[in-house]
Each structure stands twice: as C-alpha cells, then as structure tokens.
C-alpha cells in the first residue's frame, strides 16, 4: 500500500469519529453532581457585649437588681452632718435585668442527613449559634433608645458638634474611660456619615493630603482603609443590628457602666432523636438578661443613615 492510500484510510476513519463515542450527553444520568460545602448567610457579630458591664448570675432568682448609691457631699467644717447612704435618689435605681431564654431549633430528617454532602449537624449548630449571637447583640443595641440623653434627633445629619457634645456629656459626669461609639454602618459610610466629615478632596492630585488633617490623621485612615478605629476620642464600632426606622437609627456613645449584660446559663446544644419522625431535633439555647445600668453614662446618637 502506497503512502497516498494510507493517508486516505486515515481520513476515512477520522471522518467516522463521534458516531458511537461516550460523551457527557450520552452518559448524563451517570455523572454525579458535585455540591460544594454550604455557604452560610453571614450575621453581625458580638459587637456590644464586650463593651458593657457583665454580671454573671448563676443560682436562684430571675431578676438581677443593681442598686445605685448616690454620691456624698464633702463639707468644709469640723462639725459634720450625717449623710445617709441612699439608693433611692439616682434615677433608674435599682437597675433590674430580667433573665430570659433565647434560642433556635431545627429538625433534621435522617434521610436528609445521610444524603447530604455537608455535615448537616455541623451546619445546623453553626447557624443556631450565629442566630443567638445576633439576638444578644440586638437586645443590647435596643437599649440605646432607652438612654435619656440624645445628641441627635429624627431626620438629622451627624456633625462634629454632636460628637464633641457627647464626649463632653460623659466627661462632665466623670464616666470612666474608654468611651465607645457604636453606630449603624450608614452613620459611618453614607453620604451623610462620619466619613464625609473627614473627606477633603480639593487637592485630588496629592492623595496624602486628600484628607482633612493630612498625613497620619483620622481623615487619612478613612481615605486609605475605609475605617478608623478611633475618632473624636471614641473607640468606633459599626453594628448592622441597630434597627433602622424611616432612614433614622440610634447608635450610642457610652462608658462600660452605662448598660449591663447578665448571663444566667451559657450556650448549649441539645440533640434529641425522634423515632416516629426519623430524625433529630437540634436546639441551641442561652439564658441572659440586659438593662440600662447607669442612664447618664450613655448618650443616644440618633441620626440619618443616608441622604
């Protein structure tokens, strides 16, 4: 066979390819679907709890009471008048926090557990834990609106004077440092938020100076990193669990003793198998209470979150 005939035979065979090949179409029912690990919906973390006073509350009773003793007045003579230790004159004394149960539960059918790519028990446990952390933070940020002093108001944009006034309010009342400023994200990053107080882009050709105060300033931190850990004397925190009402939200400027967190029992996961339902009831619970402790150790910061 000469070279031409060999080439002709090769071309004929090449032309017949594909007629009986195994492809993804012919074997579609036999190809498994790869499912990656579940991506859990993210929730805001435990922002406020580390910033307030914690009173562990094991044992009997469900109401944690903290009496607040009023100050004494020093006299300037050698015949001193008796002064009673009085817990009844401070507004809000005693501070009472009622303990309650907080939790989430899911039911996992055994057939779903066995057939799932993910470890559903672990997924359920993580989601339950996240939900309780969010619940705790939500309970604490809700206390912000119970603070009597409010530097802002509904339909008001934040300005530097509001931060100065809040700092002054706490200093005049001898609130121990550090001072915390917890705000909704829109209070910080929107067009009417804190970030715009430090933006000065008149000289856009010189980035180092494109922020109020220049190099090393809070403005440069915002412009470079999008966030500043400290501003106007406050440690700054963002908390998306703060409730928004008609473009307004209430953050707070406060010292540690402005609010209290009262844990009764730590987080626990309970798993109960149900024979009739052929699956597991997975429940996570925690017990705590929260309350305003010293009302004048905190300052509500109610402002617009956007234009």
DOLOPA-133416 format. One line per 3 residues: their letters; for each residue x, y, z of N, C-alpha, C. Coordinates in Angstrom, 1 decimal. Each point is the difference from the previous one (the first is absolute). Example, Ala and Ser with C-alpha at 12.3 -4.5 7.8 and 13.67 -1.06 7.14 Angstrom:
as = 13.2:-5.7:7.8:-0.9:1.2:0.0:0.9:1.2:0.0  -0.4:1.1:-0.7:0.9:1.1:0.0:-0.8:1.1:0.8
//
This chain:
xxx = 0.9:-1.2:0.0:-0.9:1.2:0.0:0.9:1.2:0.0  -0.3:0.9:-1.0:0.9:1.2:0.0:-0.5:1.0:1.0  0.8:1.1:0.1:-0.2:1.0:1.0:-1.4:0.7:-0.2
xxx = -0.4:0.2:-1.2:-1.3:0.7:-0.3:-1.1:-0.8:0.5  0.0:-1.3:-0.1:-1.1:-0.9:0.4:-0.1:0.0:1.6  1.2:0.0:0.6:0.0:0.0:1.5:-0.6:1.3:0.5
xxx = 0.3:1.1:-0.6:-0.6:1.3:0.4:-1.5:0.0:-0.2  -0.4:-0.6:-1.2:-1.5:0.0:-0.3:-0.7:-0.8:1.0  0.5:-1.2:0.5:-0.6:-0.8:1.0:-0.1:0.7:1.3
xxx = 1.0:0.8:0.4:0.0:0.7:1.2:-1.1:1.1:0.0  -0.1:0.7:-1.1:-1.0:1.0:-0.1:-1.4:-0.6:0.1  -0.2:-1.1:-0.6:-1.4:-0.7:0.1:-0.3:-0.3:1.4
xxx = 1.0:-0.6:0.7:-0.3:-0.4:1.4:-0.2:1.3:0.9  0.7:1.0:-0.3:-0.2:1.3:0.8:-1.3:0.6:-0.2  -0.5:-0.2:-1.3:-1.3:0.6:-0.3:-1.2:-0.8:0.7
xxx = 0.3:-1.3:0.4:-1.0:-0.7:0.7:0.0:0.1:1.5  0.9:0.8:0.6:0.1:0.2:1.5:-1.3:0.7:0.5  -0.4:-0.3:1.2:-1.1:0.6:0.6:-1.3:-0.7:-0.1
xxx = -0.1:-1.0:-0.9:-1.3:-0.7:-0.2:-0.4:-0.8:1.2  1.0:-0.6:0.6:-0.3:-0.9:1.2:0.8:0.4:1.2  0.4:1.3:0.1:0.8:0.4:1.2:-0.8:0.2:1.2
xxx = 0.6:-0.2:1.1:-0.6:0.3:1.3:0.3:1.4:0.4  -1.1:0.8:0.1:0.2:1.5:0.3:-0.8:0.3:1.3  0.1:1.2:0.4:-0.8:0.5:1.2:-1.5:0.0:-0.3
xxx = -0.3:0.0:-1.3:-1.5:-0.1:-0.3:-0.5:-1.4:0.1  0.8:-1.0:-0.6:-0.5:-1.4:0.0:0.0:-0.6:1.4  0.9:0.5:0.9:0.2:-0.5:1.3:-0.5:0.9:1.1
xxx = -0.9:1.0:-0.4:-0.4:1.0:0.9:-0.6:-0.5:1.4  -0.8:-1.1:-0.1:-0.6:-0.5:1.2:1.0:-0.6:1.0  1.2:-0.3:-0.5:1.0:-0.7:0.8:1.0:0.9:0.6
xxx = 0.0:1.3:-0.4:1.0:0.9:0.5:-0.6:0.7:1.3  0.7:-0.1:1.1:-0.5:0.6:1.2:0.1:1.5:0.0  -0.8:0.6:0.8:0.1:1.5:0.1:0.8:0.3:1.3
xxx = 1.1:0.7:-0.1:0.8:0.4:1.1:-0.6:1.2:0.7  -0.3:-0.2:1.3:-0.5:1.1:0.8:1.0:0.5:1.0  0.4:1.2:-0.1:1.0:0.5:1.0:-0.6:0.2:1.4
xxx = 0.8:0.3:0.9:-0.5:0.3:1.4:-0.9:1.2:0.0  -1.0:0.0:0.8:-0.9:1.1:0.1:0.6:1.3:0.3  -0.4:1.1:-0.6:0.5:1.3:0.4:-1.1:0.6:0.9
xxx = 0.3:0.2:1.3:-0.9:0.4:0.9:-0.2:1.5:0.0  -1.3:0.5:0.1:-0.2:1.4:0.0:0.6:0.6:1.2  0.7:1.1:-0.2:0.8:0.6:1.1:-0.9:0.9:0.8
xxx = 0.3:0.1:1.3:-0.7:0.9:1.0:1.0:0.9:0.7  -0.5:1.1:0.5:0.8:0.9:0.8:0.5:-0.7:1.2  1.2:0.3:0.4:0.6:-0.7:1.2:-0.4:0.6:1.3
xxx = 0.7:-0.5:1.0:-0.2:0.4:1.4:0.7:1.4:0.3  -0.6:1.1:-0.5:0.6:1.3:0.1:0.0:0.6:1.3  -1.2:0.1:0.6:-0.2:0.8:1.2:0.3:-0.7:1.3
xxx = -0.2:-1.3:0.1:0.2:-0.7:1.3:1.3:0.2:0.6  1.2:0.0:-0.8:1.2:0.2:0.7:0.2:1.5:0.5  -0.8:0.9:-0.4:0.1:1.4:0.3:-0.8:0.4:1.2
xxx = -0.8:-0.9:0.6:-0.8:0.4:1.1:0.3:-0.9:1.2  -0.5:0.4:1.2:0.2:-0.8:1.2:-0.7:-1.3:0.0  0.8:-1.1:0.4:-0.6:-1.3:0.1:-0.1:-0.5:1.4
xxx = -1.2:-0.4:0.4:-0.2:-0.5:1.4:-0.4:-1.5:-0.2  0.9:-0.9:0.2:-0.5:-1.4:0.0:-1.1:-0.3:1.1  -1.0:-0.7:-0.3:-1.2:-0.1:0.8:-0.4:-1.5:0.2
xxx = 0.8:-0.9:0.5:-0.4:-1.4:0.2:-0.8:-0.1:1.3  -0.6:-1.1:0.2:-0.8:-0.2:1.2:-1.5:0.4:-0.2  -0.7:0.1:1.2:-1.4:0.3:-0.1:-0.3:1.5:-0.3
xxx = -1.3:0.3:-0.3:-0.5:1.3:-0.4:0.2:0.2:-1.5  -1.0:0.8:-0.5:0.0:0.4:-1.4:0.2:1.5:-0.3  -0.1:0.8:1.0:0.2:1.4:-0.1:1.3:0.5:0.7
xxx = 0.9:0.5:-0.8:1.3:0.5:0.5:-0.2:1.5:0.3  0.2:0.4:1.3:-0.2:1.3:0.4:1.3:0.7:0.5  0.3:1.1:-0.6:1.2:0.8:0.4:-0.4:1.3:0.6
xxx = 0.1:0.2:1.3:-0.3:1.3:0.6:1.1:1.0:-0.3  -0.3:1.2:-0.2:1.0:1.1:-0.3:0.0:0.9:1.2  1.1:0.1:0.7:0.2:0.9:1.2:0.3:1.4:-0.4
xxx = -0.7:0.9:0.5:0.3:1.4:-0.4:1.2:0.5:0.6  0.6:1.1:-0.5:1.3:0.6:0.4:-0.2:0.7:1.4  1.1:0.1:0.7:0.0:0.8:1.2:0.6:1.4:-0.3
xxx = -0.4:1.0:0.8:0.5:1.3:-0.1:1.0:0.4:1.1  1.2:0.3:-0.3:1.0:0.3:1.0:-0.3:1.4:0.5  0.1:0.1:1.4:-0.2:1.3:0.7:1.3:0.7:0.3
xxx = -0.1:1.2:0.4:1.3:0.8:0.3:0.0:0.5:1.4  -0.3:-0.8:1.0:0.1:0.4:1.4:0.3:-1.2:0.9  0.1:0.2:1.3:0.3:-1.1:0.9:-1.2:-0.6:0.7
xxx = -1.1:0.4:-0.4:-1.3:-0.6:0.5:-0.8:-0.5:-1.1  0.3:-1.3:-0.4:-0.6:-0.6:-1.2:-1.4:-0.5:0.3  -0.9:0.2:-1.0:-1.4:-0.5:0.1:0.0:-1.4:-0.6
xxx = -0.8:-0.8:0.7:-0.1:-1.4:-0.5:-0.7:0.0:-1.4  0.5:-0.8:-0.9:-0.5:-0.2:-1.3:-0.4:-1.5:-0.2  -1.2:-0.2:-0.4:-0.4:-1.4:-0.2:0.5:-0.6:-1.3
xxx = 0.3:-1.2:0.0:0.3:-0.7:-1.2:-1.3:-0.3:-0.7  -0.3:0.7:-1.1:-1.3:0.0:-0.6:0.0:-0.6:-1.4  -0.8:-1.1:-0.2:-0.1:-0.6:-1.3:-1.3:0.4:-0.7
xxx = -0.7:1.0:0.5:-1.3:0.3:-0.5:0.0:1.3:-0.8  1.0:0.8:0.0:0.0:1.3:-0.7:0.5:-0.1:-1.4  0.8:-1.0:-0.4:0.6:-0.1:-1.3:-1.1:-0.5:-1.0
xxx = -0.3:0.7:-1.0:-1.1:-0.3:-0.9:0.4:-1.4:-0.7  -0.9:-0.9:0.1:0.2:-1.3:-0.6:0.6:-1.0:1.0  0.1:0.3:1.3:0.5:-0.9:1.0:-1.2:-0.7:0.6
xxx = 0.0:-1.3:0.2:1.1:-0.9:-0.5:-0.2:-0.4:-1.4  1.1:-0.4:-0.6:0.0:-0.5:-1.4:-0.4:-1.4:0.0  -1.2:-0.4:-0.6:-0.4:-1.3:0.0:0.0:-0.7:-1.4
xxx = 0.6:-1.1:-0.1:0.1:-0.8:-1.2:-0.7:-1.3:0.2  -1.0:-0.3:-0.8:-0.7:-1.3:0.2:0.6:-1.0:-1.0  0.4:-1.2:0.5:0.6:-1.0:-0.8:-1.1:-0.7:-0.8
xxx = 0.3:-0.3:-1.3:-0.9:-0.8:-0.8:0.8:-1.0:-0.9  -0.7:-0.9:-0.6:0.6:-1.0:-0.9:0.0:0.5:-1.4  1.1:-0.2:-0.7:0.2:0.4:-1.4:0.5:-1.2:-0.8
xxx = -0.6:-0.4:-1.1:0.5:-1.1:-0.7:-0.6:-0.2:-1.4  0.5:-1.1:-0.7:-0.6:-0.4:-1.3:0.0:-1.5:0.0  -0.8:-0.5:-0.9:-0.1:-1.5:-0.1:-0.3:-0.4:-1.5
xxx = 0.6:-1.1:-0.4:-0.3:-0.6:-1.3:-0.3:-1.5:0.1  -0.7:-0.5:-0.9:-0.2:-1.5:0.0:0.6:-0.5:-1.3  1.0:-1.0:0.2:0.7:-0.6:-1.1:-0.5:-1.4:-0.2
xxx = -0.7:-0.2:-1.2:-0.4:-1.4:-0.3:1.3:-0.8:-0.3  0.0:-1.2:0.5:1.2:-0.9:-0.2:0.3:-0.2:-1.4  -1.0:-0.2:-0.9:0.3:-0.2:-1.4:0.7:1.1:-0.6
xxx = -0.3:1.3:0.5:0.7:1.2:-0.6:1.4:0.0:0.5  0.2:-0.4:1.3:1.4:0.0:0.6:0.9:-1.0:-0.8  -0.6:-1.2:-0.2:0.8:-1.0:-0.7:0.3:0.3:-1.5
xxx = -0.9:0.7:-0.6:0.1:0.3:-1.4:0.7:1.3:-0.3  0.3:0.8:1.0:0.6:1.3:-0.3:1.5:0.0:-0.1  0.5:0.8:-0.8:1.5:0.2:-0.2:0.6:0.6:1.3
xxx = -0.7:1.0:0.5:0.5:0.7:1.2:-0.4:-0.8:1.3  0.8:0.2:1.0:-0.4:-0.5:1.3:-1.1:0.9:0.6  -1.2:-0.5:-0.1:-1.1:0.9:0.3:-0.1:0.3:1.5
xxx = 0.5:-0.9:0.8:0.0:0.3:1.5:0.9:1.3:0.2  1.2:0.0:-0.6:0.9:1.1:0.2:-0.6:1.3:-0.6  -0.6:-0.1:-1.2:-0.6:1.2:-0.6:-1.1:0.5:1.0
xxx = -0.9:-0.9:0.5:-1.1:0.4:0.9:0.6:0.7:1.2  1.0:-0.6:0.6:0.6:0.5:1.2:0.6:1.4:-0.2  0.6:0.2:-1.1:0.6:1.3:-0.3:-1.1:1.1:-0.2
xxx = -1.0:-0.4:-0.8:-1.1:1.0:-0.2:-0.7:0.3:1.3  -0.2:-1.0:0.8:-0.7:0.3:1.3:0.9:0.9:0.9  1.3:-0.3:0.0:0.9:0.9:0.8:0.0:1.4:-0.5
xxx = 0.0:0.2:-1.3:0.0:1.3:-0.6:-1.2:0.8:0.3  -1.2:-0.7:0.0:-1.2:0.6:0.2:-0.1:0.6:1.5  0.6:-0.8:0.9:-0.1:0.4:1.4:1.0:1.2:0.2
xxx = 1.1:0.0:-0.6:0.9:1.1:0.1:-0.6:1.3:-0.5  -0.7:-0.1:-1.1:-0.7:1.1:-0.6:-1.1:0.5:1.0  -0.8:-0.9:0.6:-1.0:0.3:0.9:0.5:0.8:1.2
xxx = 1.1:-0.4:0.5:0.6:0.6:1.2:0.4:1.5:-0.4  0.7:0.1:-1.1:0.4:1.3:-0.4:-1.2:0.9:-0.3  -1.0:-0.5:-0.6:-1.2:0.8:-0.3:-0.7:0.4:1.3
xxx = 0.0:-0.9:1.0:-0.6:0.4:1.3:0.8:1.2:0.6  1.3:0.0:-0.1:0.8:1.0:0.6:-0.1:1.3:-0.8  0.0:0.0:-1.3:-0.1:1.3:-0.7:-1.3:0.6:0.1
xxx = -1.1:-0.8:0.3:-1.3:0.5:0.2:0.0:0.9:1.3  0.9:-0.2:0.9:0.1:0.9:1.2:0.4:1.4:-0.3  0.6:0.2:-1.2:0.5:1.4:-0.3:-1.2:1.0:0.0
xxx = -1.1:-0.4:-0.4:-1.2:0.9:0.0:-0.5:0.3:1.4  0.4:-0.8:1.0:-0.4:0.3:1.3:0.8:1.0:0.8  1.1:0.4:-0.6:0.9:1.0:0.6:-0.7:1.4:-0.1
xxx = 0.0:0.7:1.1:-0.8:1.3:0.0:0.6:1.0:-0.8  1.3:0.2:0.0:0.7:1.0:-0.8:0.1:-0.4:-1.4  -0.3:0.9:-0.9:0.1:-0.3:-1.5:0.6:1.2:-0.7
xxx = 1.2:-0.2:-0.5:0.6:1.1:-0.7:-0.6:0.3:-1.4  -0.7:-0.9:-0.5:-0.6:0.2:-1.3:-1.5:0.1:0.0  -0.6:-0.4:-1.0:-1.5:0.1:-0.1:-0.4:-0.7:-1.4
xxx = -1.3:-0.3:-0.1:-0.5:-0.5:-1.3:0.3:1.0:-1.1  0.4:-0.6:-1.2:0.2:0.8:-1.2:1.1:1.0:0.2  1.1:-0.4:0.7:1.1:0.9:0.3:1.3:-0.6:-0.5
xxx = 0.9:0.7:-0.6:1.3:-0.5:-0.5:1.0:0.3:1.1  0.9:-0.9:0.2:1.0:0.1:1.0:1.1:1.0:-0.4  0.4:0.8:0.9:1.0:1.1:-0.2:1.0:-0.1:1.2
xxx = 1.2:0.5:-0.2:1.1:-0.1:1.1:-0.5:0.5:1.3  -0.8:1.0:0.1:-0.5:0.5:1.3:-0.8:-1.1:0.8  -0.6:-0.9:-0.7:-0.7:-1.0:0.7:1.0:-1.0:0.7
xxx = 1.1:-0.3:-0.6:1.0:-0.8:0.7:0.6:0.7:1.1  0.3:1.3:-0.2:0.6:0.8:1.1:-1.0:0.1:1.2  -1.2:0.2:-0.3:-1.0:0.1:1.1:-0.2:-1.4:0.7
xxx = 0.1:-1.1:-0.7:-0.1:-1.3:0.7:1.2:-0.2:0.9  1.2:0.3:-0.5:1.2:-0.2:0.8:-0.1:0.9:1.2  -0.4:1.2:-0.1:-0.1:0.9:1.1:-1.1:-0.5:1.0
xxx = -1.1:-0.5:-0.5:-1.0:-0.6:0.9:0.6:-1.0:0.9  0.8:-0.9:-0.5:0.5:-1.1:0.7:1.1:0.5:1.0  0.8:0.9:-0.4:1.1:0.5:0.8:-0.5:0.8:1.2
xxx = -1.0:0.8:-0.2:-0.6:0.8:1.1:-0.6:-0.9:1.1  -0.4:-1.2:-0.4:-0.6:-1.0:0.9:1.1:-1.0:0.5  1.2:0.3:-0.2:1.1:-0.8:0.5:-0.1:-1.4:-0.4
xxx = -0.5:-0.3:-1.2:-0.1:-1.4:-0.5:1.5:-0.5:-0.3  0.3:-1.1:0.6:1.4:-0.5:-0.2:0.2:-0.4:-1.5  1.2:0.3:-0.5:0.5:-0.4:-1.3:0.2:-1.5:-0.1
xxx = -0.1:-0.6:-1.2:-0.1:0.7:-1.3:-1.5:0.2:-0.4  -0.2:0.9:-1.0:-1.3:0.3:-0.5:-0.2:-0.7:-1.3  -1.1:-0.6:-0.1:-0.4:-0.8:-1.3:-1.0:0.8:-0.8
xxx = 0.1:-0.1:-1.3:-1.0:0.5:-0.9:-0.4:-1.1:-1.0  -1.2:-0.5:0.2:-0.5:-1.0:-0.8:-1.1:0.6:-0.9  0.2:-0.2:-1.3:-0.9:0.7:-1.0:-0.4:-1.0:-1.1
xxx = -1.1:0.2:-0.6:-0.5:-0.7:-1.2:1.0:0.2:-1.1  0.2:-0.9:-0.9:0.9:0.2:-1.1:-0.3:1.3:-0.8  -1.2:0.3:-0.2:-0.4:1.2:-0.7:0.4:1.3:0.7
xxx = 0.1:-0.1:1.3:0.5:1.1:0.8:1.5:0.3:-0.3  0.7:-1.0:-0.5:1.4:0.1:-0.2:0.4:0.3:-1.5  -0.6:-0.9:-0.9:0.5:0.0:-1.4:-1.0:0.7:-1.0
xxx = -1.1:0.4:0.4:-0.9:0.6:-1.0:0.4:1.5:-0.3  -0.7:0.6:-0.9:0.3:1.4:-0.4:-0.2:0.9:1.1  -0.8:-0.4:1.0:-0.2:0.9:1.2:0.7:-0.6:1.2
xxx = 0.9:-0.9:-0.2:0.6:-0.7:1.2:1.3:0.6:0.4  0.6:-0.6:1.0:1.3:0.5:0.6:1.1:0.2:-1.1  0.0:-0.9:-0.9:1.1:0.0:-1.0:0.1:1.3:-0.7
xxx = -1.2:0.6:-0.3:0.0:1.3:-0.8:0.5:1.1:0.9  0.1:-0.1:1.3:0.5:1.1:0.8:1.5:0.1:-0.1  0.6:-1.1:-0.5:1.5:0.0:-0.1:0.5:0.1:-1.5
xxx = -0.9:0.0:-0.9:0.4:0.0:-1.4:0.2:1.5:-0.5  1.2:0.2:-0.6:0.3:1.3:-0.6:0.8:-0.2:-1.2  -0.7:-0.1:-1.1:0.6:-0.4:-1.3:0.2:1.2:-0.9
xxx = 0.2:1.2:0.6:0.2:1.1:-0.9:1.4:-0.1:-0.7  0.9:-0.7:0.6:1.3:-0.2:-0.7:0.1:-1.5:-0.3  -0.7:-0.4:-1.0:-0.1:-1.5:-0.3:1.3:-0.5:-0.6
xxx = 0.9:0.9:-0.5:1.3:-0.4:-0.6:1.0:-0.4:1.1  -0.3:0.2:1.2:1.0:-0.3:1.1:-0.8:-0.9:1.0  0.0:-1.3:-0.2:-0.8:-0.9:0.8:0.3:0.1:1.5
xxx = 1.3:0.2:0.3:0.4:0.0:1.4:-0.7:1.2:0.8  -0.4:1.0:-0.8:-0.6:1.2:0.7:-1.5:0.1:-0.4  -0.5:-1.1:-0.6:-1.4:0.0:-0.5:-0.9:-0.4:1.2
xxx = 0.3:0.4:1.2:-0.8:-0.3:1.2:0.3:1.1:1.0  -1.1:0.4:0.7:0.2:1.1:0.9:1.0:-0.4:1.1  1.0:0.9:0.2:1.0:-0.3:1.0:1.3:-0.5:-0.6
xxx = 0.0:-0.5:-1.2:1.2:-0.5:-0.7:0.5:-1.3:0.5  1.3:-0.2:-0.2:0.6:-1.3:0.3:-0.1:-0.4:1.4  -0.4:-1.2:0.3:-0.2:-0.5:1.4:-1.2:0.3:0.7
xxx = -1.0:0.7:-0.7:-1.2:0.5:0.6:-1.1:-1.1:-0.1  -1.1:0.2:0.8:-1.1:-0.9:-0.1:-0.6:0.0:-1.5  0.1:1.2:-0.6:-0.5:0.1:-1.4:0.8:-0.9:-0.9
xxx = 1.3:0.0:0.2:0.8:-0.9:-0.9:-0.3:-1.5:0.3  -0.3:-0.3:1.2:-0.4:-1.4:0.3:-1.2:-0.4:-0.7  -1.0:0.9:0.0:-1.3:-0.3:-0.7:0.3:-0.1:-1.5
xxx = 0.8:1.0:-0.6:0.2:0.0:-1.4:0.8:-1.2:-0.4  0.9:-0.5:0.8:0.9:-1.1:-0.4:-0.6:-1.4:0.3  -0.6:-0.1:1.2:-0.5:-1.3:0.5:-1.5:-0.1:0.0
xxx = -0.7:1.1:-0.2:-1.5:-0.1:0.1:-0.5:0.0:1.4  0.8:0.1:1.0:-0.4:-0.1:1.4:1.1:0.6:0.9  -0.5:0.5:1.1:1.0:0.5:1.0:-0.5:-0.6:1.4
xxx = 0.9:-0.5:0.7:-0.3:-0.7:1.3:-0.4:1.0:1.1  0.5:1.2:-0.2:-0.2:1.0:1.1:-0.3:1.3:-0.7  -1.1:0.7:0.5:-0.4:1.3:-0.6:-0.6:0.9:1.1
xxx = 0.5:1.2:0.1:-0.5:1.0:0.9:0.1:-0.5:1.5  1.0:-0.8:0.3:0.1:-0.5:1.3:-0.7:-1.3:0.3  -0.8:-0.5:-0.9:-0.8:-1.2:0.2:0.7:-1.2:-0.8
xxx = -0.2:-1.2:0.6:0.3:-1.2:-0.7:-1.2:-0.3:-0.9  0.2:-0.1:-1.3:-1.1:-0.1:-0.9:-0.3:-1.4:-0.4  -1.3:-0.4:0.0:-0.5:-1.3:-0.4:-1.2:0.1:-0.9
xxx = -0.1:-0.8:-1.0:-1.1:-0.1:-0.9:-0.9:-1.2:0.3  -1.3:0.2:0.1:-0.9:-1.1:0.4:-1.3:0.1:-0.9  -0.1:-1.0:-0.9:-1.1:-0.1:-0.9:-1.3:-0.5:0.6
xxx = 0.1:-0.4:1.3:-1.2:-0.5:0.7:-0.9:1.2:0.5  0.6:1.2:0.0:-0.8:1.1:0.4:-1.2:0.2:-0.9  -1.2:0.2:0.6:-1.2:0.0:-0.8:-0.2:1.4:-0.7
xxx = -0.4:0.0:-1.2:-0.2:1.2:-0.8:-1.5:0.2:-0.1  -0.4:1.3:0.2:-1.4:0.4:-0.1:0.0:1.3:-0.9  -0.6:-0.1:-1.2:-0.2:1.2:-0.8:1.3:0.8:-0.2
xxx = 1.1:-0.7:-0.4:1.3:0.6:-0.3:0.7:0.5:1.3  -0.5:-0.3:1.2:0.6:0.3:1.2:0.4:-1.2:0.8  1.1:0.1:0.7:0.5:-1.1:0.9:0.7:0.6:1.2
xxx = -0.1:-0.7:1.1:0.6:0.5:1.3:1.2:-0.8:0.4  1.2:0.6:-0.2:1.2:-0.6:0.6:0.1:0.5:1.4  1.2:-0.1:0.6:0.2:0.5:1.3:1.5:0.3:0.3
xxx = 0.2:1.0:0.8:1.3:0.3:0.6:-0.1:-0.3:1.5  0.9:-0.8:0.5:-0.2:-0.5:1.4:1.3:-0.5:0.6  0.0:-0.1:1.3:1.0:-0.7:0.8:-0.5:-1.4:0.4
xxx = 0.9:-0.8:0.5:-0.3:-1.4:0.3:-1.2:-0.1:1.0  -0.1:0.9:0.9:-1.1:-0.2:1.1:-1.3:0.6:-0.4  -0.2:0.4:-1.3:-1.3:0.5:-0.5:-1.0:-1.1:-0.1
xxx = 0.4:-1.2:-0.3:-0.9:-1.1:-0.2:0.6:-1.3:0.6  -0.9:-1.0:0.3:0.6:-1.2:0.6:-0.6:-1.2:-0.8  0.8:-1.0:0.0:-0.3:-1.3:-0.6:0.0:-1.1:1.1
xxx = -1.0:-0.7:0.1:-0.2:-1.0:1.2:-0.1:-1.4:-0.6  1.1:-0.7:-0.1:-0.2:-1.4:-0.5:-0.4:-1.0:1.1  -1.0:-0.8:-0.2:-0.5:-1.0:1.0:0.6:-1.3:-0.3
xxx = 0.0:-0.4:-1.3:0.5:-1.3:-0.4:0.6:0.1:-1.4  1.1:-0.6:-0.2:0.7:0.2:-1.3:-0.7:-0.8:-1.1  0.5:0.2:-1.2:-0.5:-0.6:-1.2:0.1:-1.6:0.1
xxx = -1.1:-0.6:-0.4:0.0:-1.5:0.0:-0.8:-0.5:-1.2  0.5:-1.1:-0.6:-0.7:-0.7:-1.1:-0.5:-1.3:0.6  -1.3:-0.3:-0.3:-0.7:-1.2:0.4:-0.4:-0.7:-1.2
xxx = 0.3:-1.3:-0.2:-0.5:-0.8:-1.1:-0.8:-1.2:0.5  -1.2:-0.1:-0.6:-1.0:-1.0:0.5:-0.5:-0.7:-1.3  0.2:-1.4:0.0:-0.5:-0.8:-1.1:-1.4:-0.3:0.2
xxx = -0.8:0.1:-1.1:-1.4:-0.4:0.0:-0.2:-1.2:-0.9  -0.4:-1.1:0.6:-0.2:-1.2:-0.8:-1.2:0.1:-1.0  -1.1:0.5:0.5:-1.2:0.2:-0.9:0.3:0.9:-1.2
xxx = 0.8:1.0:0.3:0.3:1.0:-1.1:1.3:-0.3:-0.7  0.7:-1.0:0.5:1.2:-0.5:-0.7:1.0:1.2:-0.2  0.4:0.6:1.0:0.9:1.1:-0.1:0.4:0.6:1.3
xxx = 0.8:1.1:0.0:0.5:0.6:1.2:-0.6:1.4:0.2  -0.4:0.4:1.2:-0.3:1.3:0.4:1.2:0.7:0.5  0.6:1.0:-0.6:1.2:0.6:0.4:-0.4:1.4:0.5
xxx = 0.3:0.3:1.3:-0.4:1.2:0.7:1.2:0.7:0.7  0.1:1.2:-0.2:1.0:0.8:0.7:-0.6:1.1:0.8  0.4:0.1:1.2:-0.6:1.0:0.9:1.1:0.7:0.9
xxx = -0.4:1.2:0.4:0.9:0.7:1.0:-1.0:0.9:0.8  0.5:0.3:1.2:-0.9:0.8:0.9:0.7:1.2:0.5  -0.6:1.2:-0.2:0.6:1.2:0.5:-1.1:1.1:0.2
xxx = 0.4:1.1:0.6:-0.8:1.2:0.1:0.9:1.2:-0.3  -0.6:1.1:-0.3:0.7:1.2:-0.3:-0.8:1.2:0.5  0.7:1.1:0.4:-0.7:1.2:0.4:1.0:1.2:0.0
xxx = -0.6:1.2:0.0:0.8:1.2:0.2:0.4:0.0:1.4  1.3:0.2:0.3:0.5:0.0:1.3:0.1:1.4:0.6  0.8:0.9:-0.6:0.0:1.4:0.4:-0.4:0.8:-1.2
xxx = -1.1:0.6:0.1:-0.6:0.7:-1.2:0.9:1.2:-0.5  0.6:0.7:0.9:0.8:1.2:-0.4:1.4:-0.4:-0.3  0.3:-1.3:-0.1:1.3:-0.4:-0.5:0.0:-0.4:-1.5
xxx = -1.2:0.3:-0.6:-0.1:-0.2:-1.5:-0.8:1.1:-0.6  0.2:0.1:-1.3:-0.6:1.1:-0.8:-0.5:-0.6:-1.3  -1.3:0.1:-0.3:-0.6:-0.5:-1.2:0.5:0.9:-1.2
xxx = 0.3:-0.6:-1.1:0.5:0.8:-1.2:-1.0:-0.4:-1.2  -1.0:0.8:-0.1:-1.1:-0.3:-1.0:0.2:0.9:-1.2  0.3:-0.6:-1.1:0.3:0.8:-1.2:-0.5:-0.7:-1.3
xxx = -0.1:0.7:-1.1:-0.3:-0.6:-1.3:1.1:-0.9:-0.4  -0.3:-1.1:-0.7:0.9:-0.9:-0.5:0.4:0.1:-1.5  -0.8:1.0:-0.6:0.3:0.2:-1.4:-0.7:1.3:-0.4
x = 0.2:0.4:-1.2:-0.6:1.3:-0.5:-1.5:-0.2:-0.2
//
